[in-house]
Amino acid sequence: MKKKVLYKIDKLDNSVTLKDVLEKIEELQQKNPDLDVFFDGDEYAVCSRPKRKTANQ
């Protein structure tokens, strides 16, 4: 599954806090319940990908 960058974070911007990033992730999760939203440290961005269906779904 291919990931998609939803929110890029500037590494040099010291004003962005961990709380800001977690709030952004929560906001995006609420807006997109069908997506797995996560922080990607390599991309330094909040990313998403479609949620996998489990055997019970």
Secondary structure, DSSP 8 states (H G I E B T S, - for coil): ---EEEEE--TT-TT--HHHHHHHHHHHHHH-TTEEEEEETTTTEEEEEE----TT-
